[in-house]
Amino acid sequence: MGAFARDRSIFLIVSFVLWFSHFLYVPILSPYIESMGGSYTFIGLVLSSYGLMQFLFRLPLGIFSDLVKLRRPFIIFGMVTSVSSCLTFALTDSLGWVLISRALAGIAAATWVAFTVLYASYFADREVHHAMGNISFVVVLAQLLGMSLSGYIVDEWGWKAPFWMGGMVAIMGTVLSFFIFEPKEGIMRTPIQWKDLASVMREPVILKVSLLSILAHSIIFTTMFGFIPTYALNIGLQASDLSLIVFSFMIPHAVATLFMGKVLVPILGQWNSLKFAFLFTACFTLGTPFIETKELLCIIQGLNGFSLGLLFPLLLGMAIETIPQEKRATAMGVYQALYAIGMFVGPFLAGLLNSILGIEAGFYFTGALGLIATAFIVFWSRKQYDNGTLIRKASINIAASRRQS
């Protein structure tokens, strides 16, 4: 194996470990907290702490990484924090430490910006899209395998086992992270400028797409990454059945990312594709509280996984496609920081509603977010259409007046 191939392989293994250690316990986290006596409000607080830490740390870590022109120290820090998160879960039994543990996982996830910048540096400019495809596949694979194993591990060895396993895997990833290659001169990238940050924040497209992404992340982090496992156990499923629920969601979710760009967008266009994807996920989420069988829950989760899988790559592309090349890194940093709002606001509010009105309330709330997103898209696309019509009419009138003169 050549040096470049070895460097890339080590990097991808460490990337896999980062996300695998976080998602290995995601399906059992809310039932685990409930088994410890945590209320739905507290479960929502724990789930939301992961997104809150990313919102607070992702942009500052990216800017600091650019200033010092180093990435590997941030990657090592992320892996060490992942180890701390998993082992704190495993070694403690209080609800307060559960909150701290999940917050640490959010800080570790915030270092992902350093991962993507360093990995892209291994490739020529013309190969960067291929590089991002590789690393995105590794993330989805880690999420799928981690979440699929979670229920089986708990069924065999108990609630603490996923945390122990995640910690052990993260320790191996930490050791490997010291062998990640980074050029001695560092990776040159212009740090985000505050003036660029302000101008990007005023871009209407960035604000619209970020708002929709906040709503989409609220939905997924409240449902599959949040309260769906608890709901499944409440209607009589076993911990081992959670793997089936995860497969039902994640496989269509992954397939949809391929389906979106090649099939749906060319036929429907971007805004129509978003509209239908949000509308479908709203309907499937609103229908969840009426499901009482494993088979039907798997079907609904599969459909919801596919709908949400259509949203994320489309929103990601729309966030930067109209932004000038020199400001795209800033736009991506802003976009990633803003959508993290959905990762903490959605689960937190759903947890409050669940505590007051029952677990069904969270699904009604989340489904309503999908309908709100659909309404925004209809309004914006209609306004765009009306503006286009006015411009065309004005052009016709100007042309007609010139002919008359």
Residue, then its C-alpha position, 0 to 999 in steps of 0.5 A: m500500500g502506497a503512502f497516500a493510500r495508507d494516509r487516506s485509509i487511516f483517516l477514513i478509519v478514524s472518521f468512521v470511529l468518531w461517528f460509530s462511537h457516537f451513534l452506537y448508543v443513539p437508539i437506546l439513549s432515550p429508553y436508557i434515560e427513562s429507565m433511570g427515572g428521567s422525565y421526557t423533559f430531561i430526555g429532551l434536554v440531554l438529546s438537545s445538548y448534543g446540538l447545542m454544543q455543536f452550535l456553540f463550538r463548530l464555527p469557533l473551532g473552524i476559525f481557530s483551526d484556520l488561524v493556527k493552520l493545523r487540523r490534526p490536533f483538533i482531530i485528536f481532541g475530538m477523539v479524546t472527547s469521544v472517549s471521555s463521553c462514552l466512558t463517562f456514560a459507562l462509569t456513572d449512574s446519575l442523570g447529571w453525568v448523562l447530560i454531561s456525557r452527551a454534551l461532550a459528544g456534541i463537542a467532539a462532533a463539532t471538530w468534524v470541520a477539521f476532519t473535512v478540511l484535512y481530508a480534502s487536502y489529500f486530493a487535487d482540486r478536481e477530486v474534492h467532490h469525490a473525496m467528500g463522497n468518500i467521507s460522507f459514505v463513511v459517516v452514513l456507514a458508521q451511523l448505520l452500523g452503530m445504530s443497528l448494533s445498539g439494540y442487539i448489544v443491550d439485549e445481550w449485555g445490558w444498558k451499559a454495554p454500548f457505552w463501553m464498546g463505544g469507549m473502547v473503539a474510540i480509544m483505538g481511534t484516538v491512538l490511530s489519530f496520532f498517525i494521521f498525516e498532516p503536512k508540516e507547513g499545515i493546511m493553508r486556508t483563509p480564516i473566515q473574515w467577520k465582514d464575510l460572515a456578515s455579508v453571508m448572513r445577509e444572503p436571502v438564500i442562505l437564510k431560507v435554506s438554513l431555516l429549512s435545515i433547522l426544521a429538517h434537523s429538528i425532525i430527525f433528531t426528535t424522531m429516529f435520533g430521539f423518541i422513536p426508540t422509546y415509542a417502539l418500546n412503549i408499544g411492546l417491541q423489545a430492545s433487539d427489535l430496535s435494530l430492525i427499526v434502524f435498518s428500516f429507516m437508515i437504508p432508504h435514508a441512504v438510498a434517497t441521497l443517490f435518488m435526489g440529485k439524479v432523478l427527482v430534482p431534474i424532474l421536479g426542480q429544487w423547490n418542488s422536491l423540497k416541498f414534497a419531501f417535507l410534506f411526506t415526512a410531515c404526514f409520516t411523522l403525524g401518523t406515527p402515534f397511531i401505529e401499534t405494530k412492529e411491521l407498520l412502524c418499520i414501513i412508516q420509518g422506511l418512508n420517513g427515512f427516504s423523505l428525510g434522505l431527500l432533504f439533506p443533500l439538496l439543502l446542503g447544495m442549495a446553501i452554497e451554489t449561489i454563493p461566490q467561490e471565495k465565500r463558500a467556506t464561510a457560507m458552509g460554516v454559517y449553514q452548519a452552525l445554524y442547522a445545529i439549532g434544530m438539533f437542540v431546539g427540536p428535541f428540547l421542545a418535544g421533550l417538554l410537550n411529551s412530559i406534559l401531554g404524553i409521548e404522542a405530542g412530540f410527534y404531532f409537534t414534529g409533524a407540524l414543523g414539516l407542514i410549516a416548512t412546506a408552507f414556507i416553500v410554497f410561499w417562497s416559490r410563489k413569491q419567486y414566480d410572481n417576481g419573475t412574472l412581474i419582471r417578464k411583464a415589465s420587459i414586454n412593456i419596455a419593449a412595446s414602448r420602444r417599438q411605439s417610439 
